[in-house]
Amino acid sequence: MSDALDKAEAAAREASVNTAAVQIALAAVELAKTAQPQQAAAPPPPPARRPLGLYVAAGIGGAVALTFLAMAAALLAVAVAVGGTCATVCLLVLRSMWADFQKGR
């Protein structure tokens, strides 16, 4: 039984030595980490500024295009109205002439 006790005691000594060695190794690793210079985090880049001139030019161009389209639509409406009036007058004149022709004048 003393043989088993001796083996257990030797194993306990070896474990305590190994534990101390592991603790020393961990301390060395932590020391190495703190000894390395820390890199400062780079500030984030500023947000990209888009040129507003392009958007302003597009807005002005769109407004001008809509103005011209509105003028063209108004001119078309006037042309249709004039054409309708001319057609009505023409039909009234032709009907009057037809009536006169039928009466024998």
MIZALUM-103494 format. One record per residue: residue number from 1; residue in one letter; x, y, z of N, C-alpha, C, O, CB in turn. Coordinates in pm, whole numbers. Glycine has a CB too. Layout:
NUM, A, X, Y, Z, X, Y, Z, X, Y, Z, X, Y, Z, X, Y, Z
...
// end
This chain:
1, M, 80, -116, 0, 0, 0, 0, 86, 125, 0, 46, 227, -55, -92, -2, 117
2, S, 201, 119, 58, 288, 235, 60, 341, 265, -80, 372, 379, -113, 405, 212, 157
3, D, 349, 160, -162, 394, 180, -301, 291, 265, -376, 329, 356, -450, 415, 43, -373
4, A, 165, 237, -359, 58, 313, -425, 54, 454, -369, 27, 549, -442, -78, 243, -407
5, L, 80, 467, -236, 80, 598, -173, 194, 683, -228, 178, 802, -252, 91, 584, -21
6, D, 310, 619, -246, 425, 692, -303, 396, 739, -445, 432, 851, -483, 551, 602, -302
7, K, 332, 654, -523, 299, 691, -661, 201, 809, -663, 214, 901, -744, 239, 570, -738
8, A, 103, 806, -575, 4, 913, -569, 67, 1044, -526, 34, 1150, -578, -109, 876, -473
9, E, 163, 1035, -428, 231, 1155, -382, 317, 1214, -493, 322, 1336, -508, 317, 1124, -258
10, A, 385, 1131, -570, 468, 1178, -680, 382, 1242, -788, 420, 1344, -846, 551, 1062, -740
11, A, 266, 1183, -814, 175, 1240, -913, 122, 1374, -867, 105, 1465, -948, 58, 1143, -941
12, A, 97, 1390, -738, 47, 1517, -685, 153, 1625, -696, 121, 1738, -731, 3, 1502, -539
13, R, 279, 1592, -667, 389, 1689, -681, 404, 1733, -826, 421, 1851, -856, 522, 1630, -628
14, E, 399, 1634, -916, 415, 1665, -1058, 300, 1755, -1106, 321, 1847, -1184, 420, 1534, -1143
15, A, 179, 1727, -1058, 63, 1808, -1098, 77, 1950, -1047, 43, 2045, -1117, -66, 1746, -1046
16, S, 128, 1966, -924, 144, 2101, -870, 252, 2177, -948, 239, 2297, -971, 180, 2096, -719
17, V, 358, 2106, -988, 463, 2170, -1067, 406, 2208, -1205, 432, 2318, -1256, 586, 2076, -1083
18, N, 328, 2115, -1264, 268, 2144, -1395, 171, 2261, -1385, 165, 2344, -1476, 196, 2020, -1449
19, T, 95, 2268, -1278, 0, 2378, -1261, 75, 2510, -1252, 33, 2609, -1312, -87, 2356, -1136
20, A, 183, 2512, -1178, 263, 2635, -1167, 321, 2672, -1303, 325, 2789, -1339, 375, 2617, -1062
21, A, 368, 2572, -1379, 425, 2599, -1511, 318, 2656, -1604, 345, 2747, -1682, 487, 2470, -1571
22, V, 199, 2601, -1596, 89, 2651, -1681, 55, 2793, -1642, 31, 2876, -1729, -36, 2560, -1670
23, Q, 52, 2824, -1514, 21, 2959, -1469, 127, 3058, -1516, 96, 3169, -1557, 7, 2964, -1317
24, I, 254, 3017, -1508, 363, 3103, -1556, 350, 3127, -1706, 371, 3239, -1753, 502, 3040, -1523
25, A, 317, 3022, -1781, 302, 3036, -1926, 187, 3131, -1959, 200, 3215, -2049, 278, 2899, -1991
26, L, 74, 3118, -1888, -38, 3207, -1913, -4, 3352, -1879, -43, 3445, -1950, -159, 3163, -1832
27, A, 71, 3370, -1769, 114, 3505, -1733, 205, 3563, -1840, 196, 3682, -1870, 185, 3504, -1598
28, A, 292, 3480, -1898, 381, 3528, -2004, 302, 3568, -2128, 334, 3667, -2194, 484, 3419, -2039
29, V, 200, 3491, -2158, 117, 3525, -2275, 44, 3656, -2251, 38, 3740, -2341, 14, 3412, -2304
30, E, -10, 3676, -2134, -79, 3802, -2103, 17, 3920, -2108, -19, 4027, -2156, -146, 3794, -1965
31, L, 139, 3900, -2057, 240, 4005, -2060, 276, 4039, -2205, 293, 4157, -2238, 366, 3961, -1983
32, A, 287, 3939, -2289, 320, 3963, -2431, 206, 4041, -2499, 231, 4126, -2585, 345, 3828, -2504
33, K, 83, 4010, -2461, -30, 4083, -2521, -28, 4230, -2482, -51, 4317, -2566, -163, 4020, -2477
34, T, 0, 4258, -2356, 2, 4397, -2312, 124, 4471, -2362, 122, 4593, -2374, -5, 4405, -2161
35, A, 233, 4399, -2391, 355, 4464, -2439, 342, 4509, -2584, 411, 4601, -2627, 475, 4370, -2424
36, Q, 254, 4444, -2661, 236, 4483, -2801, 167, 4619, -2806, 72, 4644, -2731, 155, 4376, -2879
37, P, 214, 4706, -2895, 148, 4837, -2905, 6, 4822, -2960, -17, 4751, -3058, 230, 4934, -2996
38, Q, -84, 4888, -2896, -223, 4883, -2941, -242, 4977, -3058, -200, 5093, -3055, -320, 4919, -2825
39, Q, -304, 4927, -3160, -332, 5012, -3276, -462, 5088, -3249, -564, 5031, -3211, -342, 4927, -3408
40, A, -453, 5217, -3269, -572, 5299, -3249, -670, 5272, -3362, -631, 5259, -3478, -536, 5451, -3241
41, A, -794, 5263, -3327, -896, 5238, -3429, -908, 5361, -3518, -920, 5474, -3470, -1035, 5204, -3364
42, A, -903, 5338, -3647, -914, 5449, -3742, -1056, 5504, -3737, -1152, 5428, -3729, -878, 5403, -3887
43, P, -1069, 5636, -3742, -1204, 5693, -3740, -1276, 5656, -3869, -1213, 5643, -3974, -1199, 5849, -3722
44, P, -1405, 5639, -3862, -1478, 5602, -3983, -1471, 5715, -4086, -1468, 5832, -4049, -1625, 5569, -3951
45, P, -1468, 5681, -4212, -1460, 5786, -4314, -1587, 5870, -4313, -1695, 5819, -4281, -1438, 5725, -4454
46, P, -1575, 5996, -4346, -1696, 6080, -4348, -1791, 6032, -4458, -1746, 5976, -4558, -1659, 6230, -4371
47, P, -1919, 6053, -4440, -2013, 6007, -4543, -1986, 6078, -4675, -1950, 6196, -4678, -2158, 6032, -4498
48, A, -2005, 6005, -4782, -1978, 6061, -4915, -2079, 6171, -4945, -2200, 6153, -4925, -1984, 5950, -5025
49, R, -2029, 6283, -4991, -2116, 6395, -5027, -2142, 6387, -5176, -2050, 6388, -5257, -2053, 6531, -4989
50, R, -2267, 6380, -5210, -2304, 6375, -5351, -2322, 6517, -5402, -2374, 6603, -5331, -2433, 6290, -5372
51, P, -2280, 6541, -5524, -2297, 6676, -5578, -2445, 6707, -5600, -2517, 6628, -5661, -2219, 6692, -5710
52, L, -2488, 6820, -5550, -2629, 6858, -5562, -2659, 6921, -5697, -2774, 6927, -5738, -2667, 6953, -5451
53, G, -2556, 6969, -5766, -2576, 7037, -5893, -2648, 6951, -5994, -2732, 6999, -6070, -2445, 7082, -5950
54, L, -2615, 6822, -5996, -2678, 6731, -6090, -2828, 6719, -6063, -2909, 6718, -6155, -2612, 6592, -6084
55, Y, -2864, 6710, -5935, -3005, 6699, -5899, -3080, 6829, -5928, -3195, 6826, -5973, -3019, 6662, -5752
56, V, -3017, 6942, -5903, -3080, 7071, -5932, -3102, 7086, -6082, -3208, 7130, -6126, -2993, 7188, -5879
57, A, -3001, 7048, -6161, -3014, 7058, -6307, -3124, 6966, -6357, -3201, 7003, -6446, -2880, 7023, -6377
58, A, -3134, 6846, -6301, -3240, 6754, -6342, -3377, 6810, -6305, -3472, 6796, -6382, -3220, 6616, -6277
59, G, -3389, 6872, -6190, -3516, 6931, -6148, -3558, 7046, -6238, -3674, 7058, -6277, -3508, 6979, -6005
60, I, -3462, 7132, -6270, -3492, 7245, -6358, -3528, 7195, -6497, -3623, 7243, -6559, -3372, 7344, -6365
61, G, -3452, 7098, -6546, -3482, 7041, -6679, -3619, 6977, -6683, -3692, 6991, -6781, -3376, 6939, -6717
62, G, -3655, 6906, -6576, -3787, 6845, -6570, -3897, 6949, -6567, -4001, 6931, -6631, -3797, 6755, -6449
63, A, -3877, 7057, -6493, -3977, 7163, -6485, -3995, 7229, -6622, -4107, 7258, -6663, -3938, 7268, -6379
64, V, -3884, 7253, -6691, -3892, 7315, -6825, -3963, 7220, -6922, -4046, 7263, -7002, -3750, 7351, -6878
65, A, -3930, 7092, -6914, -3994, 6994, -7004, -4145, 6987, -6977, -4224, 6983, -7071, -3931, 6855, -6986
66, L, -4183, 6986, -6849, -4327, 6984, -6818, -4397, 7111, -6863, -4512, 7107, -6907, -4348, 6964, -6669
67, T, -4329, 7224, -6854, -4387, 7350, -6902, -4412, 7343, -7051, -4519, 7382, -7099, -4295, 7468, -6868
68, F, -4314, 7294, -7127, -4332, 7283, -7271, -4441, 7183, -7306, -4518, 7206, -7399, -4201, 7243, -7338
69, L, -4449, 7073, -7231, -4556, 6976, -7257, -4693, 7035, -7227, -4790, 7009, -7299, -4534, 6850, -7174
70, A, -4703, 7114, -7121, -4830, 7178, -7088, -4870, 7278, -7195, -4987, 7287, -7233, -4822, 7248, -6951
71, M, -4771, 7355, -7246, -4800, 7451, -7353, -4843, 7379, -7480, -4934, 7424, -7550, -4677, 7539, -7382
72, A, -4779, 7267, -7510, -4816, 7190, -7629, -4958, 7134, -7614, -5034, 7133, -7711, -4716, 7076, -7654
73, A, -4992, 7088, -7494, -5127, 7036, -7472, -5231, 7147, -7485, -5338, 7126, -7541, -5138, 6970, -7333
74, A, -5199, 7266, -7434, -5292, 7379, -7447, -5308, 7419, -7593, -5419, 7449, -7637, -5242, 7499, -7364
75, L, -5199, 7421, -7666, -5206, 7455, -7808, -5287, 7352, -7885, -5362, 7387, -7976, -5065, 7467, -7868
76, L, -5271, 7225, -7850, -5349, 7120, -7914, -5498, 7137, -7883, -5582, 7118, -7971, -5300, 6982, -7867
77, A, -5529, 7173, -7759, -5669, 7195, -7723, -5729, 7311, -7802, -5843, 7303, -7847, -5682, 7222, -7572
78, V, -5652, 7417, -7819, -5700, 7532, -7898, -5719, 7490, -8044, -5818, 7527, -8106, -5600, 7651, -7889
79, A, -5626, 7414, -8097, -5637, 7370, -8237, -5760, 7282, -8256, -5830, 7294, -8357, -5510, 7293, -8279
80, V, -5788, 7192, -8160, -5907, 7107, -8171, -6033, 7193, -8164, -6129, 7168, -8237, -5907, 6999, -8059
81, A, -6035, 7292, -8076, -6152, 7379, -8064, -6175, 7459, -8192, -6289, 7470, -8239, -6134, 7475, -7945
82, V, -6070, 7515, -8248, -6082, 7592, -8373, -6129, 7499, -8485, -6216, 7536, -8565, -5947, 7658, -8411
83, G, -6072, 7380, -8491, -6114, 7285, -8595, -6260, 7246, -8580, -6332, 7237, -8679, -6028, 7161, -8591
84, G, -6304, 7224, -8459, -6445, 7191, -8435, -6537, 7304, -8474, -6643, 7281, -8533, -6466, 7155, -8289
85, T, -6497, 7427, -8441, -6578, 7543, -8477, -6586, 7557, -8629, -6693, 7582, -8684, -6519, 7670, -8414
86, C, -6473, 7542, -8697, -6471, 7553, -8843, -6558, 7444, -8907, -6630, 7471, -9004, -6328, 7543, -8896
87, A, -6550, 7325, -8855, -6631, 7216, -8911, -6779, 7243, -8889, -6860, 7217, -8978, -6592, 7082, -8847
88, T, -6816, 7295, -8773, -6957, 7326, -8745, -7008, 7434, -8839, -7117, 7421, -8895, -6974, 7370, -8598
89, V, -6931, 7540, -8855, -6971, 7650, -8944, -6983, 7598, -9088, -7077, 7632, -9159, -6869, 7767, -8937
90, C, -6888, 7517, -9129, -6890, 7462, -9264, -7016, 7377, -9284, -7081, 7389, -9388, -6764, 7378, -9290
91, L, -7050, 7294, -9189, -7169, 7211, -9201, -7297, 7295, -9203, -7390, 7266, -9278, -7175, 7109, -9086
92, L, -7302, 7400, -9121, -7420, 7488, -9121, -7437, 7559, -9254, -7548, 7571, -9306, -7410, 7590, -9008
93, V, -7327, 7607, -9310, -7331, 7675, -9440, -7374, 7577, -9549, -7458, 7611, -9633, -7194, 7737, -9474
94, L, -7317, 7458, -9549, -7353, 7359, -9649, -7500, 7318, -9636, -7568, 7298, -9736, -7262, 7235, -9638
95, R, -7551, 7304, -9511, -7691, 7269, -9492, -7784, 7380, -9543, -7888, 7354, -9603, -7720, 7241, -9343
96, S, -7742, 7505, -9518, -7821, 7618, -9566, -7821, 7621, -9719, -7924, 7646, -9781, -7767, 7751, -9510
97, M, -7704, 7595, -9777, -7696, 7594, -9924, -7780, 7479, -9981, -7843, 7494, -10085, -7548, 7582, -9970
98, W, -7780, 7366, -9915, -7857, 7251, -9963, -8008, 7279, -9955, -8086, 7244, -10043, -7821, 7124, -9881
99, A, -8045, 7344, -9844, -8186, 7381, -9831, -8228, 7478, -9940, -8335, 7464, -9999, -8213, 7441, -9693
100, D, -8142, 7579, -9969, -8171, 7674, -10075, -8176, 7605, -10210, -8261, 7639, -10293, -8067, 7785, -10076
101, F, -8088, 7511, -10233, -8085, 7439, -10359, -8212, 7354, -10376, -8265, 7342, -10487, -7959, 7349, -10367
102, Q, -8261, 7295, -10265, -8380, 7213, -10271, -8504, 7298, -10299, -8599, 7249, -10361, -8397, 7136, -10142
103, K, -8505, 7425, -10252, -8618, 7512, -10273, -8618, 7572, -10414, -8719, 7624, -10460, -8618, 7623, -10169
104, G, -8506, 7563, -10480, -8496, 7612, -10616, -8445, 7753, -10628, -8469, 7816, -10731, -8627, 7604, -10680
105, R, -8379, 7804, -10535, -8327, 7940, -10543, -8204, 7944, -10620, -8145, 8050, -10637, -8304, 7999, -10409
// end
